[in-house]
């Protein structure tokens, strides 16, 4: 059986499973569409939350980012994981106790303001649409390779599949579909990592293999990787070569952005009780850790495998010729995501850091004219990993299904958040409060369908790697929704005017900064400032600005609160009832 047929069996089989689950668990009411009837088991919800959370950025992009940068990009791991702890401990139980369907629903009621609700909806839509682009991009990358179609065709297929199970099932269908998708993606991610760890270190656990001895050289794996990278003029893998300020701000931006993600927060509205929200968060962290502790090993081992494939006799010896290049390189070249160019006409592949001035003399003495791997899309690394390591065909089919499961699971959650904001917070709560439940359910499904069409179209022109696009979305969530949610729960004096001004200041300042320095991503052929550290304000990267936007949000909200009407007593009492357990303070000492 050829590889294409194997891939087709795995991918189509997983799609049929998702659609079958959606038909079985289809939503029949707005409560089931928005919150799965609030009857989801905490363990099931934990797995579904993990799948919702571990997007194409986690499955497809994160290991690639770590592989090509090393320790510096561990910020993705620290920020995303730390943010989830923040969400689980500080926000999820209280939001579940409030008993609403959506994040704008909470903000609108807590700050007793239609304006606050509308600003929250705007922030949610901007952030979620930005985020879903990354998921559709990841799905397109997977489709383009494994089903041998162009990226745009892959996006259309992905959009059609999500359309069927998300529009039909709503949160109820998506919950059980995401449970299945978690099982698929974690198996798909882990099995290749186990094989590769065994090949390189003899250790079956990738988490331990990362710190084990490289069998062929006898050196620790990371020491061997550092050695070959330095010999080719690259920075060492285990060193931190970036700005400490940006590293801190970026990690903080990812953390608080995670805690402000509406598509993850709404998952905690699906469980029966407040205590179940805490249990769900605990289980989700366990399920997330199974992948996140493997990702650094996948990145390091894949980078070493790529180099040793090109230089099988060592980096000081001749590289392979173009005719000798392995099948995985030829296969990915067909997608346009990997490209070589013979710059010196010797028929061989030279892979090195041509920008390293100190290494330039060494490269010149060897007759090298530049790095000849002129294109390597980082999003392909995890998907190509089984082929790089020459693993069996069924493993390649499994990784194809896993990559698509990761992209589609998060895409479905984001699209549900978008459709809920439109149907529940705009149509029902703002413009047509007397709409019937049947009418609201229809509006939710139409909104979902429209969001899928928009997301698919935007996915055809993505602003960057999947993880880069997602990082922008986290910055927007960090600067707009997170401060409002935090102040709504923990500061009973915060009023509606403060919340509205704070969200606007955070959202607008972050959008302006991102569009100023990353404008060429979104608007080609403009005169935006180039995205270089020399031009950044105080050296702060656009991807790190979410933390600054959040600080501006807090400051603007507090100052505005001081000069406007205080929060009504009934709202302050409501906040107290959310935060303080029932019966607290009743017992006294005698």
N, C-alpha and C positions, 0 to 999 in steps of 0.2 A: 504494500500500500504506500503510495507516494505521500510526501509531507503535506501537500495541499489538501488532500483528502482527509488526513488525520486532523489537520487544523480545522477543517470544515465541520467535522464530526463534533469536536469539542466546542466550537463556537456556537454552532446551530443548536446543539444539544443543550447548552447552558441557556440560550435564548428561549427555547421552548419551555424549559423549566421555569424561568421567570414569568413568562406569559401565563403558563398554567397556574402558577401560584396567584397571580393577579386575578385571574378568573375565579378561582376558589375563594379568595379573600376580598372580593370587590366591595367597595364602599356603597352603602345604601342610605346614608344620612350624612349631614354636615359634620356631626360629631365623629363619625367613622372616617370621613374624608380628611378632616383636619387633625384629629388626635387618636385615630384607631379605636374610638369608643372608650378611651382611657382604661383599656383592659389588657394591656400587654404585660406578659411576665417579665420581671426585671432582668433575668438572664438573657431571654430573647431580645429584650430591648438593648441590653449591653452589647450583644453581638451586632444588632442592627445599627446601633450608634457607632460602633467601631467601623463598620462598612461605610456608613454615611461619612464618617470622619476621614477614613483612609482613602483618599481620592486618587485620581491619576497622578497628582503631585507626589503622594506618598509612595504609590506602587511603581510608577513609571519614572518619575523625575528625580526623586530624592537621592537614590543611590547614584544616579548619574552626576548630580551636583557634588556629592561627596567624593566620588571617584576622581573628578577632574579638578577639584580644589583641595580636598583633604580636610584636615581638622577645622579650617576656617568655616566650612559649611556645616559643621556640626550644630551651628546655630538653629538650623531647621529642626533638628531632633530636639534640642533643648527647649526651643520656643514653643513648638507644637505640643510636646508632652507636658511641659510646665503649665502651659495655658489650659490644658484639659484638667489638670489638677485644680487650678484656680476656678474653673467653671464648676467642677464637681463639688468643691467645698464651699464656695461663696455664693454661687448664683442658683444652681439647678434646684435645690430643695425649696428655696423661697419662691422662685418663679412657679414651681408646681403648686405650692400652697396658695398662690394668688388665683390659680384656676382659670387662666385664659387660654385661648387657642394659639395666639401669635405674639411675637415680640412687640410690634406696634400696638397690639391690643393692650398689653401690659403698660406700655409707656403712655398711651392715650388715657387710660383709666387712672393710673397712678398720678399723672400730672394734670388730671381733670381738664384736658385741653384737646380740642380737635386739631389745633395747629401742631401740637407735639406729636400726635398720631401721624399727621401727614408728613412731617419732617422725618419721622422714623420710617415711614413707608418709602420715602425717597431714598434715604440712606440704605435701606434694605435692598431696594431694587438696583441701585448703582453697584453695591457690593456683590450681590448675588449674581448679577449678570456678568460682572467681571470675573467672578469665581467660576461660573459655569463655562466660560470660554475655555479655561484650562482643561476642564473635563472633556469637552468636545474635541479639543486639540489632541488630547491623549487617546481618545477613541479613534480618531482619524489616523494617528500614527500606527496604532495596532492593526487596524483594518488594512492599511496600505501595504503592510508587509505580509501579514498572515493569510489574508484572503486575496492577495494579489490584485487589489483594485486601487485606483487613485484615492488620495486623501479625501477629496470632496465626496466621492461616492461612499466612502466609509462613513463619513459624517451623516450622510442621508440615511444610511442603514441604521446607524446608532440612534438617530433622532426618531426613526420609525418604531424601533423596539421600545424606546422609552415612552413614546406616545401611547403605545398599546397598554403597557402595564401601569404607567403612572396615572394616565387620565382615567382608566377604568377603576383602579384600586385605591387611589388616594393614599392617605397615610396608612390605612389598614393594609392595603395590598403592598405598598412600598416596604412596610416593616418586615413582612415575611419574605419578600423578595430580597431585601437586604441581608436577612439572616442567611439565605442560600448563597448570596453573593459573597458574604464574609467567608463561608466555608470554601468556596471556590478560590477566592483570591489568596487566602492564607496558605492553602495547600500549594497553589501555583507558585507562590513566592518562596516558600520554604524548601520544597523538594529540590529545585535546581541548586539552591544555596548549600544544601546538605551534600549533594553530589560534588560540587566544586570544592567545598571545604575538604572533603575526603581526598580528592585528587591532589590538592596542593599541600595539605597538612596532615592528612590521615585522621583528622578529628571530625566526627560526624556532626558535632554542634558548631554551626558557623560562628556563634558568639564566642566560643572558646578557640575556634580555629584562627580567628583574627589575631590572637595573641600567642599562637602556637608556632612551631618551627616549620619553615618552608622546606619540604622534603628534598627537593632537588639541590638547593644550595646549602642547606644546613644552618641557615640564618633564621632569626625570627622573621615571620612573614612581613611585618611592617618595616623591619630593618632592610629586608631585601627590596621592598617596594621603594623605600627612600633611596637606596643605592642606585637602582636603575633609573629613577627619575632624575637624580642629580647628574648621572652620567650622560643624560640627554638634554641637559640644560634647564630642566624644569625645577620648580621649587620642591623641597622635600615635602612629603605627604603629611607628616606628623607635626609640622611647625605651623604657627599662626603668623600669616604674612599680611593680614589686613589691619584696618584701623580698630583699635580697642573700643573707641567711642561708638563706631558703627556696629560693632559686634554686640555691644550691650544694648544699644537702641533697637537693633534689628530683632534680637532675642525678645526684648520687652514688647516690641510691636507684635510679634507673632503670638506671644503669650496672651496679651489682653485682647488681641484680635480674635484669637481662638475663643476666648470667653464671651465675645460679643457676636459670635456667628449664629444667626437666626435659625439656619437649617439644622444645627446641632441642638440648640436650645429647645426647639419644638419637640425634639425626641423625648424630652423629660416631661412633656405634657401628656404622654400616652400611657403612663403607668397609673395604677389605681390609687396609690397613696404617696404621701410625701416621703415616707421611709423607703418606698420602692424607688424613688428618684435617686436617693443616695446609693442604694444597692445597684441600680443600673449603672451609675457612674463608676462604681468599684469594678463591676464586671467588664465594663467597656475599657477601663485602663488595663486590665489583664489581657483582653483580646488585642488591644492596640500594641502592647508591649511585645507580643509574639512576633509582630512584624518589625517594629522599630528597633528591637535589639539585633535583628538580623541585617538590617539595611547597611550599617557601616562595614560589615564583613563582605556583603555583596559588592559594594562600591570598591573596596580595596582589592579584592580578589579579581574583579573584572578588569580593573586598570592594569594589574600585573599581567593578566592573561593577554590583554591586547598588545602590550609591549613585547612579551615573549613570543607572541605569534609573529610579529614583524621582525624581531631579532632572535630567532631560535638558538643561535650560537652565542648570544651575549651582545650587549649594546656596542661593544668595540669592534664587532665583526660585521660582515656583510648582512644587509637586510634581505628579505625575500624579494623575488621579482614579482612583477605584476601577474605574470602567468602562473606563479606559484601561490598567489593569494587564495586563502581558503574560501569555501563555498559561502560562509556567512557574510564575508565582505562583498562578494559578487551579488548575493541576494539583496542586501541592504542598499547597494548602489542603485538597484533598479527603482528604489523608492525615492531617490534624490536626497535622502537624509544622510548618506555617506558618499563622499566623493574624493577621488585621488587625482593628482595632476603631476605628471613626470616633468619636474622643473629643470632637471639637468640632463635629461635624455639618456640616462643609463639603464632604463628599464627596471629599476628597483624602487621600492617604497622607502623613502626616508621620513621618519617620524621623530621630530625633536622640537625644541623651543627655539624657533628662529628669531624671536624677539630678545633673547638673552645675549647681550653684547659681549659678556665674558666668554660665552661658549661659541661666539661667532668664528673665532680663529680656528677652533677645533673643527667646527663644521666645514670651514673653507678648506682645511688641510685634507679632509676626507672627500672633497669634491661635491659637497652638498650645496644646493642652491636655494634651500628653503624647505619648510615643512610641507610634505607632499600629501598628507592627509588634510586636504584643504577644507573639508566639511565633515564634522562628526556631530550630529544632533544628539545632545546629551539624553534626550528622551528615549533613544533607542537602546540604551545600554542594558537595562533590565530585560527588555524583550529579546535582545540579541544574546544575552548571557548563555542560555542553553546551547546555542549554536557555536558560540565562541569556545565553550568547553567541550564541544562535540558530544553532547548528551543525546539519549535516544529521542526518536521522533515524537513519542507520546508526551515527553516532557515539554517539547516545544509547543505542541498543541495545548497543553495545560497552561503554559504561561500566556498564550494568546487569550484563552478564556479568562484567565485571572486579570490580565491588564484591562480587558473590556469590562469585567465585573467591577473593578475599582473605579473606572471612569463613570460607568452608568449608575452605580449605586449613589455616588455623591451628586451626580447630575440630577437624579430623581429627587433627592432631598432638597436641593436648591430650587428646582422647578416647583416643588410643592410649596416652599416658603414664598416664592414669587406669586404663585397663583392664590395662595391664602391671603397674602397682603392685598392683592387686588380685589378679590371677591369679598373677603370678610372686612378688611379695614377701610377700603375705599368705597366699594359698592354698598355693602350693608350698613357699616357704621357711619358713613359720611354722606353718601349721595342718595341712597334708597333704603332707609331704615325699616320700611314696612315690607321689604321683599320676603316672599315665602321661603321656607326651607328648601323646597324643590327648586325654586328659582335661584337661590344662592348656590345650591349644589351644581346646577347647570352652569352658572357663572364661573364657579371654581374650575370646572372641567374645560370650559372655553378659554379661560385665562391660562390654564396649564398648556393647552394646545398651542395658543399664541406664543407663550414663553418658549416652548420647544422649537417652534419655527424660527424665532429670533435668535435663540442660542445656537442653532445649527448654522444659520447664516453667519453669525459672528465667528463661529468656530472655523469657518473657511478662511478667515483673515485674522488669525490670532496675533496678539501683541508680543509674543515671546514664548519661551519654553513654558511648559505647563506649570512648573513650580514657580517661575518668575511671575506669571500672571496671577497665580493664587496668592503669592506674597503681596501683590498690590491690593488684592481684595482684603487680606488680613489687615493691611494698613488702614483701609477705609473703615472696616468694622471697629478697629481699635480706636480710631479718632472720633467716631460718631455714636455708635450704639453702646459700647461698653461703659463709658462714663455715665451715660443716662441711666443705664440699668443699675450700676453700682450705687449712684446717688439715690435712685428710686427706692432701693432696698435699705440702705444703711444711713441715709441722711433725711430724716423726716421733714426737716425745714426747707428742703429744696423745693422751689415752686415751679410752676409751669413756664413762666417767663425765663427763668434761669436755665431750665432744661432745653427749651427751644433755642435760645441764643447759643448755649454751649454746643449743642449738636450742629448747628449751622456753622459756627466758627471752626469746629473740629473738621467737619466734612469739607467745607470750602477751602480751608487752608491746606488740607492734605491733597485734595484734588488739584488745586493750583500748583502745588509743589511737584506732584507727580507728572502732571501734564506739561509743566515747564521743562523738566529735565528728561522726561521720557516721551515727550510729545511726538517724536519721530516714530515711536511704536504705533501710535494711534492715528496720526495725521501726517501722511507722507508729504515730502516736499514742502515743509514749513521752515520757518526761520527760528525754531525753538533752540534754546541753548543746548549744546551737546552734553550728553550724559557722561561727564568725566569728573573725577574728584576735584579737579582744579576749579570747576564752576559751581560745585555744590555749596550751599549756604553753610558756613562753619564746617565744611567737610562732611555734612550729613547726607548719606545716600537716600535717593527717593524711596527705596524699599524699606528704609529705617524710619521714615518720617512719621509713620503712624503713631509712634510713641510720643513724638513732639506734638502732633495734632491732638492726642488725648490730653496732654497737659494743658494745652490751650483751651480745650473744651472745659476741663475742670475749673480753670481760672475764670473764664468768661461766664460760666454758669454761676459761680460763687459771687462774683462782682455784681452781676445782674440781679441776683437774689437779694442783695443788700439794699438795692434801690427800688424794689418793686413790692407788690402786695405779698404778705406772708401766706404760707400754705394754710388752707382751712383746717380747723381742728379735726373735722371728720376724716380728712385724708391723713393727717398725722396719726390719728388713732388706728386707721387702716394699716399704715406702715408698721406701727407697733405690733399689731395683731399678726402680721406676716412674719416678723422677725423673732418675736418672743413666743416660746412654746406655750400651748394652752395650759393654764394652771400655774405658770411660773410666778413666784412671788407670793403664793397663797400661804405656804408654810412659814411659821414664825417661831423663834426661840422663846421658851418660857423660862 
